């Protein structure tokens, strides 16, 4: 006897964005930035923030991540249907 049952589930995919409160850093606290112009320092930060340490050994990335959330946005990008017998 054939069953007339389909096993089905839905997957949902979300896109999350958030912006954290800004911080002010002193170029003097980051020796790698000392001889740079402000514009060169900004470019260097964009390319290397995750492993930049201040004079106390604190990572810039950790400082940035520890800030309060200024705003966030979550949106539903897509939904997919799955038939469990086809996985």
Secondary structure, DSSP 8 states (H G I E B T S, - for coil): -------EEEEEEEEEEEEE------GGG-GGGTTS-HHHHHHHHHHHGGG-B-TTS-BHHHHHHTS-EEEEEEEEEEEEEEEGGG-
